Amino acid sequence: MLAKLATSLPEGEGWIFEPKWDGFRAIVFRDGDDLLLQSRDLKPLNRYFPELEDPLRSQLPRRCVVDGEIVIAGPNGLDFDALLLRIHPAASRIKLLASQTPASYVAFDLLALGDEDLRESPQQERRRRLERALASVTPPLYLTPATRDRAVAQDWFARFEGAGFDGVVAKRADQTYQPDKRTMLKIKHQRTADCVVAGFRWHKNGPGTMIGSLLLGLYDRDGTLHHVGVTSSFTAAKRKELVKELAPLREGAAEGHPWREWAQWSGDQRMPGASSRWNRGKDLSWEPLRVERVCEVAYDHLQGDRFRHATTFLRWRPDKPPAECRYDQLEETAPAELKQIFGVS
């Protein structure tokens, strides 16, 4: 079951609110000693999170299907980057990471128990059964908090963000479980930032056809321009227009470019032309632009010093000097204590 984006928490009765976890969505199938951790795209996750298998076998009901999220809680909140590192071909590397940064599983729905299929039961009944089934779980297994109080959910929305939560999910109490349908609501933080446009990638159709995405940068207090993410929310017509619009900025762009140390315009995972295990096989080459244009984008939140998700292009800012596009413009949220849920500091 999926969620659609909403701009605010819904009003009225009949809603159940939960924190929106920033991790890997995973359904657990347990039948005795048989255990499958399955991703949203139906891929097995067991080998990437071996430290979860024994706790899931020992603490979940003997036959059940549970929906939830795999997360890693670090000292500064939920660490999505640490999750990404787990998708590695070497078992030895996964074993090392599992001991250094162990994962947790947060359950938020119960789809089956014993021989009983609960998908046609209302959300409030599934929640009641889930609370009963997981009443005695201990770390690394957790039951997600839930409330019917909108004021409490609004407090979570503001207070838990610093710990890496995506926002709040709202579910109708009387709703059945509907796979592949966006019947839940997700309320996420949305903010804007003025960013330097320092490069671009061509569209998958090939060089010279359309612009695929713009590479965004922000200056730190020492004047270093950091790659912070991309924006690619353009229509096909606009992508074609951008080819001509950005052409003058390509002239002489490589000379003195702040990212010129990246040989052949590529480098490690923090650099614009970077390859990773998630995008291997894709053309990640990029073209530098003279650092003269500024655009305003909408974003949800930062992961470290980069935008966690792709941003939404809003408008050009010809009135804004690139040098003023600094990190200090961004709204900062004081880290919330994860011990509210995890009991860690």
N, C-alpha and C positions, 0 to 999 in steps of 0.2 A: 504494500500500500504506500502511495506516494503523497507528497504535499505540494500545494500551490502557494505561491508567494502572496502575502497580504501586507498591507501597510501599517496595520495596528491590530491590537488584540480585539477579538470580537466581543461585542456587548451581549448582555442577556444571559438567561439561564441555559443549562444543558451543555456546557462546555467543560472539558477536562484539559488542563494545561500541564505541559511537561517542558523541562529544559531541552533545547535542541543541541544534541551532542555533535561535536566535530570530530568524527572518526570514520571507521569503515563500517558501513551497514552490513550486518551479518545475521542470517537465520541459523539457529542451531537445531539440528535433527538428532535426537538421541533415541536409540532403541537398545537398551541394555548396554553392552560394551561398545556397540557401534555408534560412532559419533561423526557427524559431518558439520563443519562450519562452512556455510555457503554465502558467497558474495551476492550483490544485487544482480550481477550479470551471470549468475549460476556457476561461478568458478569456486573450486574448493580452496579454503584458506587454512586448513589444518597445518600444513607444513610451514607456514609463515609465522604461526603463533603456537608453537608446541607447548608453551608454558600454560596454555588455557585448557588443554585436553583433560588432564587429571582433575582439576577443580570442577569442570563442567560435568564430568562423569560422576564425580562423588557427591555433587550438591544438587544437580537438577533432578527432577523426577525421572524414574527409570525409562519411561516412554513419554516423549513430549516433543513439541516443536515450539521454539521460542524465538521471537524477533527482538533484535537489539543492536547494539553498536560496540565495536571493538575500539578502545581508546587507550592512549598512553598518557598518564598524568605525570608531568614533571614538576620541578620546583616553581616554574613560572606559569603553570596552567597546563591545559591539554596541548600535547605536542604532536601535531599532525605530521611534521617533518620526520619525526622518529618512526611513525607508522610507515611512511613511504620507504624508509630504509629497509624495512622488513621484506619488501618484494624483491628478493635477491635469489639468484640461482644457486648459490653455495649454501649447503646446509650448515657448514661450520660457522659461516658468518651469521646466519639466522640464530644459531644456538648462542653465539656470543652476545648478540644484541638482546636476545630474550633474557639473558642473565643481567645485562647492564641496564636495560630499560624495559622491564616486564610490562606486558599489556594487561588490561582489565576488560571484562565484558559487562556491559550495562544492559539489563533486560528491560524492555518496555511493552511487550505484548506476548500473550500466550495463545498460540494458534491451535494446538492440539494437546490433549492430556490423556494418556492411556489410549483407549480405542475411540475417544470422543473428539470429533472435529468441532472446534470452537469458532470457526470463521463466521458462522451465521449468528453467533451470539453478539449482543450489543457490546460496545466498548466498555461500558461500566461493569458488565458481568465479567468480561475477559480480564479487566483490571482487578476485580475482586478475586478471581481465581488465581491470577498471577501473584498477588500479594500473599495469598495462602500458600501457594506452591513454593515461593521463594522466601518465606518468612525467616528462615534460619540461615540464609546464605552468608558467607563471609568472603572477604577479599581473596582473590581478585574478581569475585562476582558481586554485582550490585543490582539493586532494584531502583530504577529511576524514580525520582520524586514526582509526585503528581498532586494537583490541587484543582478544586473547582472555584477557588477564590481569585477573581481577576486581579485584585490588588496585590496578592502574593505573586502572581505570575508577572505583573508589571515590575515588581521588585526584583525578581529573578532576571528579567530582561535587562535591567540597569546594572545589577550588582554582580552577576556571574560573567559578564562579558570579559572582564579582565582576566578571567581564568580560562579563556579560550572557547567559551560556548558560542554557538552560532546565533542563538536567539531563543525563541519559545515556539513550541508546537501546540496547536489547539485542535482537539478532537471532539467530535460530537459524541456525547455520552451514549446516545441510542443507536449509534452507527455500527453496522457489521464490518468485518474485515474485507476490504475490496482490493484485491491484488491489481497492480498496474493502473489504478485509478487515483487521481489526485483529489482525494476526498478530505484530507487533512489540510490545515492551514499552517504555514510557517511564517513567523514574523521575525525579520532579520534587521539588523542595524544597517542603515543606509546613510552615507556621508559623501561629501564631495571634496575634491582636491584639485589644485592646479598643478599640472605636471609638464615637464619638458618633454617634447617629442624628439628623441635623439636617434631614431632609426625606424625601420619598418621591415616586415617580411612580405614577400610576394604571395599572392593567392596560390592555392594548390593547382590552379590552371596553368601556372607557369610564369616566369619573369616577363614583365611588360604587359601582362593582361589586366590584372587588378591588384589592389593593395589587400593583403590578407589581414595584417594587424599592425598597429603602431606600437613602438617600444617606448615605454615611459621611464622618466628619470626624476629623481629628487636629490637636491643637494643636502649634505650634512653640514654641521656647523663649521667644519674645516674647509668647506668649499669643494668637496669631492662629490661628483655626480654618480649616484647609485642607480642601477637598473632595478625598478620596483615592480614591474609587471607590464601587461599589455592591455590594449583596448581593441576590440574587433567588431563592435556592434554597428556595422554599416550595411546598408542595402547594396545590392549588386551595382546599381547605378552610381551610388556614391563611391564605391570602391574603384570604379573606372575613372570617375572625376579626380580622385585623389592621385592617380598616376600623374596627371598633368599638373595638378596643384603642388605636388611635392617635388616635381622635377628640378626646379631651380635650387632647391636645398640639397640636392645630391652633388652638385658641382663643388669639387674641392672638399667634400665633407670628411674624407679620410685624413686629411692633413690637420693635425692638431686636435683630432677628435678625442674627447675625454676617455673613451673606451678603446683607444687605439692599441693598448697593450695586449689585447686579445688577438693573438695571431690568427690571421685568416678569418677574423670576425667570428671566432668560436672560442670555447674555453670550458671551464668547469661548470657545475650545476648552477652557480649563481650568476652566470653570464648569459647575455641574450641569445647567443647561438648555441646554447648548451644542449647536449643530449642527455637523456635520462632513461631509466628502464621503462618509464611510462610512455615515452614518445619515440623510442628507438625505431628507426626505419623511416621517420618523417623527415622532410627537408626543413632543417632549422636554420639554414643560412639566412643572413639578414644584411640589409643595406644601411650604412650610416647616413645620417642627415646632419647638416650644419645645425648647431644647437641654437636655433632662433625662434622656433615656434612653441607656443604654449597652448594646452587644451585643458578644459575642465572635465573631469570624469567623476562618476559616482562609484563608490566602493562600499563594501560592507565592513571589513576590518583587516588589520594587519596581522601577518604571521611573521614574527620577528621584525625585519625591516622591509618586508615586501607585502604587496596586496595578496591576501589569501586566495581570492578568486579573480577571474578576469573582470575588468572594470567596464562600465558603460560610458561611452562617449556622449558628452552633453553639448559642448560648443567649443569653438576656438576662443582664445583669450588674447587678441592682438594688443590689448591694453596692458598686458602683464609681462614684465621683463623676465626672461628665463632664470636669472639669478635669484629671483624672489620665490622660486618654486623649491621650498625647503621643507624638511621634515617637521619643523616647528609649527607649520600651519595645521597639522593634523591633530584631531581631537585625541587626547590620550586618556585612557581609562586605567585607573589604578588597579593593579592585580587583585582580584578577589581571592579569598582563601578557599582553596579546594577542599579544605577540611569540612566545609559546609556539607559536602557529600562524601568525599573520599577519606576524610580523617587524616589528610596529609597537609603539610605546610610548605 
